[in-house]
Amino acid sequence: MTESVGQINAASFFGDTALLGTLEAGTVAISDAFTLPSLTTTERDALTAANGMLIYNTSTNTLQGYENGSWVNMRA
């Protein structure tokens, strides 16, 4: 299997631009973890959100996704 490595676009959070990192397409081990951005409700509301964004809301202790113009709680 061929792996590719590329650079993810920079993102702007609260006026600061940060490089999000690199993307490695390949095999993911079961022990690997994916961490969502942790934001308060105030920080979340300051984002320019797009459908499909996911966050962990530390004010409400819930996973949330942006869908059809609003933030929704993720249910199991």
Biopython code that builds the backbone (N, CA, C, O; Angstrom):
import numpy as np
from Bio.PDB.StructureBuilder import StructureBuilder

atoms = [
    (1, "MET", "N", (0.836, -1.172, 0.000)),
    (1, "MET", "CA", (0.000, 0.000, 0.000)),
    (1, "MET", "C", (0.887, 1.244, 0.000)),
    (1, "MET", "O", (1.873, 1.312, 0.734)),
    (2, "THR", "N", (0.540, 2.199, -0.806)),
    (2, "THR", "CA", (1.308, 3.435, -0.890)),
    (2, "THR", "C", (0.739, 4.441, 0.093)),
    (2, "THR", "O", (-0.473, 4.652, 0.146)),
    (3, "GLU", "N", (1.616, 5.062, 0.872)),
    (3, "GLU", "CA", (1.175, 6.089, 1.793)),
    (3, "GLU", "C", (1.539, 7.450, 1.242)),
    (3, "GLU", "O", (2.575, 7.619, 0.599)),
    (4, "SER", "N", (0.674, 8.421, 1.500)),
    (4, "SER", "CA", (0.978, 9.784, 1.074)),
    (4, "SER", "C", (0.930, 10.697, 2.281)),
    (4, "SER", "O", (0.123, 10.501, 3.190)),
    (5, "VAL", "N", (1.778, 11.672, 2.284)),
    (5, "VAL", "CA", (1.829, 12.633, 3.373)),
    (5, "VAL", "C", (1.674, 14.011, 2.765)),
    (5, "VAL", "O", (2.346, 14.345, 1.788)),
    (6, "GLY", "N", (0.796, 14.808, 3.335)),
    (6, "GLY", "CA", (0.577, 16.153, 2.819)),
    (6, "GLY", "C", (0.338, 17.113, 3.948)),
    (6, "GLY", "O", (0.222, 16.700, 5.102)),
    (7, "GLN", "N", (0.264, 18.361, 3.646)),
    (7, "GLN", "CA", (0.072, 19.386, 4.649)),
    (7, "GLN", "C", (-1.385, 19.804, 4.670)),
    (7, "GLN", "O", (-1.968, 20.097, 3.626)),
    (8, "ILE", "N", (-1.972, 19.832, 5.855)),
    (8, "ILE", "CA", (-3.352, 20.288, 6.006)),
    (8, "ILE", "C", (-3.343, 21.808, 5.979)),
    (8, "ILE", "O", (-2.381, 22.437, 6.421)),
    (9, "ASN", "N", (-4.401, 22.389, 5.467)),
    (9, "ASN", "CA", (-4.505, 23.846, 5.399)),
    (9, "ASN", "C", (-4.383, 24.471, 6.776)),
    (9, "ASN", "O", (-4.696, 23.846, 7.789)),
    (10, "ALA", "N", (-3.925, 25.704, 6.796)),
    (10, "ALA", "CA", (-3.861, 26.454, 8.043)),
    (10, "ALA", "C", (-5.265, 26.877, 8.432)),
    (10, "ALA", "O", (-6.129, 27.049, 7.572)),
    (11, "ALA", "N", (-5.492, 27.042, 9.717)),
    (11, "ALA", "CA", (-6.809, 27.452, 10.209)),
    (11, "ALA", "C", (-6.636, 28.680, 11.091)),
    (11, "ALA", "O", (-5.591, 28.872, 11.713)),
    (12, "SER", "N", (-7.653, 29.490, 11.135)),
    (12, "SER", "CA", (-7.615, 30.688, 11.963)),
    (12, "SER", "C", (-8.605, 30.544, 13.107)),
    (12, "SER", "O", (-9.806, 30.390, 12.886)),
    (13, "PHE", "N", (-8.094, 30.597, 14.332)),
    (13, "PHE", "CA", (-8.924, 30.535, 15.518)),
    (13, "PHE", "C", (-8.688, 31.800, 16.332)),
    (13, "PHE", "O", (-7.576, 32.039, 16.802)),
    (14, "PHE", "N", (-9.710, 32.593, 16.495)),
    (14, "PHE", "CA", (-9.652, 33.790, 17.308)),
    (14, "PHE", "C", (-8.527, 34.731, 16.878)),
    (14, "PHE", "O", (-7.845, 35.321, 17.716)),
    (15, "GLY", "N", (-8.340, 34.863, 15.563)),
    (15, "GLY", "CA", (-7.372, 35.794, 15.021)),
    (15, "GLY", "C", (-5.966, 35.241, 14.890)),
    (15, "GLY", "O", (-5.106, 35.883, 14.287)),
    (16, "ASP", "N", (-5.713, 34.049, 15.449)),
    (16, "ASP", "CA", (-4.394, 33.433, 15.341)),
    (16, "ASP", "C", (-4.444, 32.341, 14.287)),
    (16, "ASP", "O", (-5.345, 31.502, 14.299)),
    (17, "THR", "N", (-3.490, 32.348, 13.386)),
    (17, "THR", "CA", (-3.436, 31.308, 12.361)),
    (17, "THR", "C", (-2.461, 30.239, 12.804)),
    (17, "THR", "O", (-1.344, 30.530, 13.231)),
    (18, "ALA", "N", (-2.904, 28.991, 12.697)),
    (18, "ALA", "CA", (-2.064, 27.876, 13.126)),
    (18, "ALA", "C", (-2.104, 26.779, 12.080)),
    (18, "ALA", "O", (-3.145, 26.510, 11.482)),
    (19, "LEU", "N", (-0.963, 26.152, 11.867)),
    (19, "LEU", "CA", (-0.898, 24.995, 10.984)),
    (19, "LEU", "C", (-1.468, 23.805, 11.747)),
    (19, "LEU", "O", (-1.035, 23.505, 12.859)),
    (20, "LEU", "N", (-2.435, 23.137, 11.146)),
    (20, "LEU", "CA", (-3.083, 22.027, 11.838)),
    (20, "LEU", "C", (-2.234, 20.768, 11.848)),
    (20, "LEU", "O", (-2.462, 19.893, 12.682)),
    (21, "GLY", "N", (-1.278, 20.646, 10.964)),
    (21, "GLY", "CA", (-0.410, 19.480, 10.974)),
    (21, "GLY", "C", (-0.329, 18.839, 9.608)),
    (21, "GLY", "O", (-0.578, 19.482, 8.588)),
    (22, "THR", "N", (0.018, 17.575, 9.598)),
    (22, "THR", "CA", (0.127, 16.846, 8.355)),
    (22, "THR", "C", (-0.887, 15.725, 8.324)),
    (22, "THR", "O", (-1.366, 15.269, 9.362)),
    (23, "LEU", "N", (-1.200, 15.298, 7.145)),
    (23, "LEU", "CA", (-2.127, 14.199, 6.942)),
    (23, "LEU", "C", (-1.348, 12.995, 6.473)),
    (23, "LEU", "O", (-0.605, 13.076, 5.495)),
    (24, "GLU", "N", (-1.506, 11.890, 7.151)),
    (24, "GLU", "CA", (-0.878, 10.651, 6.746)),
    (24, "GLU", "C", (-1.970, 9.663, 6.385)),
    (24, "GLU", "O", (-2.722, 9.214, 7.251)),
    (25, "ALA", "N", (-2.055, 9.327, 5.121)),
    (25, "ALA", "CA", (-3.035, 8.338, 4.675)),
    (25, "ALA", "C", (-2.370, 6.980, 4.707)),
    (25, "ALA", "O", (-1.333, 6.770, 4.077)),
    (26, "GLY", "N", (-2.956, 6.079, 5.426)),
    (26, "GLY", "CA", (-2.369, 4.749, 5.532)),
    (26, "GLY", "C", (-3.123, 3.940, 6.560)),
    (26, "GLY", "O", (-4.313, 4.166, 6.781)),
    (27, "THR", "N", (-2.452, 3.010, 7.183)),
    (27, "THR", "CA", (-3.071, 2.138, 8.162)),
    (27, "THR", "C", (-3.097, 2.815, 9.523)),
    (27, "THR", "O", (-2.118, 3.436, 9.936)),
    (28, "VAL", "N", (-4.217, 2.691, 10.213)),
    (28, "VAL", "CA", (-4.360, 3.240, 11.553)),
    (28, "VAL", "C", (-4.465, 2.078, 12.524)),
    (28, "VAL", "O", (-5.296, 1.188, 12.340)),
    (29, "ALA", "N", (-3.640, 2.075, 13.545)),
    (29, "ALA", "CA", (-3.672, 1.014, 14.541)),
    (29, "ALA", "C", (-4.846, 1.233, 15.489)),
    (29, "ALA", "O", (-5.271, 2.366, 15.712)),
    (30, "ILE", "N", (-5.361, 0.149, 16.041)),
    (30, "ILE", "CA", (-6.488, 0.232, 16.965)),
    (30, "ILE", "C", (-6.128, 1.074, 18.180)),
    (30, "ILE", "O", (-7.008, 1.705, 18.765)),
    (31, "SER", "N", (-4.871, 1.101, 18.573)),
    (31, "SER", "CA", (-4.449, 1.851, 19.756)),
    (31, "SER", "C", (-4.309, 3.350, 19.480)),
    (31, "SER", "O", (-4.104, 4.121, 20.418)),
    (32, "ASP", "N", (-4.414, 3.788, 18.214)),
    (32, "ASP", "CA", (-4.318, 5.207, 17.888)),
    (32, "ASP", "C", (-5.570, 5.937, 18.357)),
    (32, "ASP", "O", (-6.653, 5.354, 18.406)),
    (33, "ALA", "N", (-5.420, 7.209, 18.699)),
    (33, "ALA", "CA", (-6.550, 8.015, 19.159)),
    (33, "ALA", "C", (-6.693, 9.252, 18.288)),
    (33, "ALA", "O", (-5.712, 9.763, 17.748)),
    (34, "PHE", "N", (-7.892, 9.713, 18.162)),
    (34, "PHE", "CA", (-8.193, 10.951, 17.454)),
    (34, "PHE", "C", (-8.827, 11.886, 18.472)),
    (34, "PHE", "O", (-9.843, 11.546, 19.079)),
    (35, "THR", "N", (-8.240, 13.056, 18.663)),
    (35, "THR", "CA", (-8.747, 14.002, 19.640)),
    (35, "THR", "C", (-9.414, 15.173, 18.936)),
    (35, "THR", "O", (-8.821, 15.814, 18.069)),
    (36, "LEU", "N", (-10.647, 15.437, 19.320)),
    (36, "LEU", "CA", (-11.384, 16.570, 18.764)),
    (36, "LEU", "C", (-10.960, 17.856, 19.456)),
    (36, "LEU", "O", (-10.474, 17.816, 20.586)),
    (37, "PRO", "N", (-11.138, 18.998, 18.794)),
    (37, "PRO", "CA", (-10.887, 20.264, 19.471)),
    (37, "PRO", "C", (-11.828, 20.405, 20.674)),
    (37, "PRO", "O", (-13.020, 20.116, 20.563)),
    (38, "SER", "N", (-11.306, 20.842, 21.810)),
    (38, "SER", "CA", (-12.110, 21.083, 23.014)),
    (38, "SER", "C", (-12.332, 22.583, 23.141)),
    (38, "SER", "O", (-11.381, 23.352, 23.274)),
    (39, "LEU", "N", (-13.591, 22.989, 23.098)),
    (39, "LEU", "CA", (-13.943, 24.404, 23.135)),
    (39, "LEU", "C", (-15.080, 24.641, 24.102)),
    (39, "LEU", "O", (-15.912, 23.759, 24.316)),
    (40, "THR", "N", (-15.125, 25.834, 24.693)),
    (40, "THR", "CA", (-16.293, 26.230, 25.463)),
    (40, "THR", "C", (-17.396, 26.639, 24.487)),
    (40, "THR", "O", (-17.149, 26.789, 23.290)),
    (41, "THR", "N", (-18.593, 26.816, 24.995)),
    (41, "THR", "CA", (-19.696, 27.256, 24.124)),
    (41, "THR", "C", (-19.374, 28.621, 23.515)),
    (41, "THR", "O", (-19.673, 28.856, 22.344)),
    (42, "THR", "N", (-18.775, 29.519, 24.287)),
    (42, "THR", "CA", (-18.411, 30.845, 23.780)),
    (42, "THR", "C", (-17.386, 30.742, 22.659)),
    (42, "THR", "O", (-17.522, 31.407, 21.632)),
    (43, "GLU", "N", (-16.363, 29.916, 22.848)),
    (43, "GLU", "CA", (-15.343, 29.723, 21.812)),
    (43, "GLU", "C", (-15.957, 29.094, 20.565)),
    (43, "GLU", "O", (-15.646, 29.504, 19.446)),
    (44, "ARG", "N", (-16.834, 28.093, 20.752)),
    (44, "ARG", "CA", (-17.507, 27.435, 19.635)),
    (44, "ARG", "C", (-18.318, 28.435, 18.823)),
    (44, "ARG", "O", (-18.289, 28.412, 17.592)),
    (45, "ASP", "N", (-19.043, 29.313, 19.513)),
    (45, "ASP", "CA", (-19.894, 30.285, 18.823)),
    (45, "ASP", "C", (-19.103, 31.352, 18.084)),
    (45, "ASP", "O", (-19.645, 32.023, 17.205)),
    (46, "ALA", "N", (-17.824, 31.521, 18.425)),
    (46, "ALA", "CA", (-16.977, 32.495, 17.739)),
    (46, "ALA", "C", (-16.394, 31.933, 16.443)),
    (46, "ALA", "O", (-15.818, 32.681, 15.653)),
    (47, "LEU", "N", (-16.537, 30.618, 16.214)),
    (47, "LEU", "CA", (-16.017, 29.991, 15.003)),
    (47, "LEU", "C", (-16.860, 30.351, 13.785)),
    (47, "LEU", "O", (-18.051, 30.635, 13.910)),
    (48, "THR", "N", (-16.250, 30.337, 12.627)),
    (48, "THR", "CA", (-16.987, 30.341, 11.373)),
    (48, "THR", "C", (-17.147, 28.870, 11.022)),
    (48, "THR", "O", (-16.267, 28.269, 10.406)),
    (49, "ALA", "N", (-18.272, 28.298, 11.417)),
    (49, "ALA", "CA", (-18.476, 26.861, 11.315)),
    (49, "ALA", "C", (-18.934, 26.450, 9.923)),
    (49, "ALA", "O", (-19.515, 27.238, 9.177)),
    (50, "ALA", "N", (-18.654, 25.195, 9.598)),
    (50, "ALA", "CA", (-19.079, 24.597, 8.331)),
    (50, "ALA", "C", (-19.668, 23.223, 8.628)),
    (50, "ALA", "O", (-19.249, 22.553, 9.572)),
    (51, "ASN", "N", (-20.621, 22.813, 7.836)),
    (51, "ASN", "CA", (-21.226, 21.497, 8.017)),
    (51, "ASN", "C", (-20.154, 20.427, 8.091)),
    (51, "ASN", "O", (-19.235, 20.400, 7.272)),
    (52, "GLY", "N", (-20.273, 19.539, 9.079)),
    (52, "GLY", "CA", (-19.321, 18.448, 9.251)),
    (52, "GLY", "C", (-18.284, 18.688, 10.325)),
    (52, "GLY", "O", (-17.558, 17.762, 10.687)),
    (53, "MET", "N", (-18.188, 19.919, 10.855)),
    (53, "MET", "CA", (-17.226, 20.182, 11.927)),
    (53, "MET", "C", (-17.656, 19.440, 13.188)),
    (53, "MET", "O", (-18.846, 19.339, 13.484)),
    (54, "LEU", "N", (-16.676, 18.921, 13.928)),
    (54, "LEU", "CA", (-16.924, 18.219, 15.182)),
    (54, "LEU", "C", (-16.079, 18.843, 16.275)),
    (54, "LEU", "O", (-14.925, 19.202, 16.043)),
    (55, "ILE", "N", (-16.656, 18.977, 17.480)),
    (55, "ILE", "CA", (-15.925, 19.499, 18.635)),
    (55, "ILE", "C", (-16.380, 18.772, 19.891)),
    (55, "ILE", "O", (-17.418, 18.110, 19.898)),
    (56, "TYR", "N", (-15.588, 18.904, 20.957)),
    (56, "TYR", "CA", (-16.024, 18.519, 22.295)),
    (56, "TYR", "C", (-16.287, 19.817, 23.035)),
    (56, "TYR", "O", (-15.381, 20.632, 23.206)),
    (57, "ASN", "N", (-17.539, 20.016, 23.480)),
    (57, "ASN", "CA", (-17.933, 21.237, 24.171)),
    (57, "ASN", "C", (-17.662, 21.050, 25.660)),
    (57, "ASN", "O", (-18.331, 20.255, 26.320)),
    (58, "THR", "N", (-16.674, 21.786, 26.195)),
    (58, "THR", "CA", (-16.304, 21.647, 27.601)),
    (58, "THR", "C", (-17.290, 22.327, 28.538)),
    (58, "THR", "O", (-17.284, 22.043, 29.736)),
    (59, "SER", "N", (-18.134, 23.214, 28.032)),
    (59, "SER", "CA", (-19.153, 23.853, 28.874)),
    (59, "SER", "C", (-20.288, 22.890, 29.197)),
    (59, "SER", "O", (-20.853, 22.921, 30.290)),
    (60, "THR", "N", (-20.615, 22.033, 28.231)),
    (60, "THR", "CA", (-21.743, 21.102, 28.397)),
    (60, "THR", "C", (-21.301, 19.642, 28.472)),
    (60, "THR", "O", (-22.129, 18.749, 28.651)),
    (61, "ASN", "N", (-19.992, 19.401, 28.334)),
    (61, "ASN", "CA", (-19.438, 18.041, 28.350)),
    (61, "ASN", "C", (-20.118, 17.130, 27.327)),
    (61, "ASN", "O", (-20.502, 16.004, 27.640)),
    (62, "THR", "N", (-20.262, 17.641, 26.091)),
    (62, "THR", "CA", (-20.896, 16.864, 25.027)),
    (62, "THR", "C", (-20.106, 16.967, 23.728)),
    (62, "THR", "O", (-19.435, 17.965, 23.468)),
    (63, "LEU", "N", (-20.200, 15.920, 22.924)),
    (63, "LEU", "CA", (-19.690, 15.976, 21.564)),
    (63, "LEU", "C", (-20.735, 16.693, 20.727)),
    (63, "LEU", "O", (-21.929, 16.423, 20.854)),
    (64, "GLN", "N", (-20.288, 17.607, 19.872)),
    (64, "GLN", "CA", (-21.214, 18.353, 19.040)),
    (64, "GLN", "C", (-20.718, 18.400, 17.608)),
    (64, "GLN", "O", (-19.515, 18.416, 17.348)),
    (65, "GLY", "N", (-21.664, 18.422, 16.689)),
    (65, "GLY", "CA", (-21.363, 18.544, 15.282)),
    (65, "GLY", "C", (-22.155, 19.685, 14.677)),
    (65, "GLY", "O", (-23.248, 20.012, 15.140)),
    (66, "TYR", "N", (-21.594, 20.290, 13.636)),
    (66, "TYR", "CA", (-22.269, 21.389, 12.954)),
    (66, "TYR", "C", (-23.011, 20.808, 11.761)),
    (66, "TYR", "O", (-22.410, 20.201, 10.874)),
    (67, "GLU", "N", (-24.334, 21.003, 11.751)),
    (67, "GLU", "CA", (-25.175, 20.408, 10.725)),
    (67, "GLU", "C", (-26.279, 21.380, 10.338)),
    (67, "GLU", "O", (-27.015, 21.874, 11.192)),
    (68, "ASN", "N", (-26.385, 21.645, 9.050)),
    (68, "ASN", "CA", (-27.446, 22.500, 8.507)),
    (68, "ASN", "C", (-27.583, 23.842, 9.238)),
    (68, "ASN", "O", (-28.691, 24.299, 9.519)),
    (69, "GLY", "N", (-26.441, 24.459, 9.539)),
    (69, "GLY", "CA", (-26.446, 25.803, 10.096)),
    (69, "GLY", "C", (-26.520, 25.921, 11.594)),
    (69, "GLY", "O", (-26.655, 27.031, 12.109)),
    (70, "SER", "N", (-26.437, 24.799, 12.332)),
    (70, "SER", "CA", (-26.462, 24.899, 13.799)),
    (70, "SER", "C", (-25.682, 23.749, 14.426)),
    (70, "SER", "O", (-25.431, 22.729, 13.784)),
    (71, "TRP", "N", (-25.307, 23.927, 15.675)),
    (71, "TRP", "CA", (-24.591, 22.913, 16.424)),
    (71, "TRP", "C", (-25.588, 21.953, 17.029)),
    (71, "TRP", "O", (-26.586, 22.383, 17.608)),
    (72, "VAL", "N", (-25.336, 20.646, 16.905)),
    (72, "VAL", "CA", (-26.212, 19.619, 17.458)),
    (72, "VAL", "C", (-25.395, 18.679, 18.338)),
    (72, "VAL", "O", (-24.227, 18.409, 18.058)),
    (73, "ASN", "N", (-26.018, 18.186, 19.399)),
    (73, "ASN", "CA", (-25.362, 17.215, 20.269)),
    (73, "ASN", "C", (-25.332, 15.869, 19.562)),
    (73, "ASN", "O", (-26.308, 15.465, 18.929)),
    (74, "MET", "N", (-24.202, 15.182, 19.676)),
    (74, "MET", "CA", (-24.044, 13.857, 19.090)),
    (74, "MET", "C", (-24.576, 12.821, 20.060)),
    (74, "MET", "O", (-24.237, 12.844, 21.243)),
    (75, "ARG", "N", (-25.385, 11.936, 19.584)),
    (75, "ARG", "CA", (-25.983, 10.895, 20.430)),
    (75, "ARG", "C", (-25.420, 9.535, 20.035)),
    (75, "ARG", "O", (-25.091, 9.288, 18.874)),
    (76, "ALA", "N", (-25.319, 8.674, 21.020)),
    (76, "ALA", "CA", (-24.832, 7.297, 20.778)),
    (76, "ALA", "C", (-25.972, 6.428, 20.288)),
    (76, "ALA", "O", (-25.775, 5.241, 20.028)),
]
sb = StructureBuilder()
sb.init_structure("model")
sb.init_model(0)
sb.init_chain("A")
sb.init_seg("    ")
for serial, (resi, resn, name, xyz) in enumerate(atoms, 1):
    if name == "N":
        sb.init_residue(resn, " ", resi, " ")
    sb.init_atom(name, np.array(xyz, "f"), 0.0, 1.0, " ", f" {name:<3s}", serial, name[0])
structure = sb.get_structure()
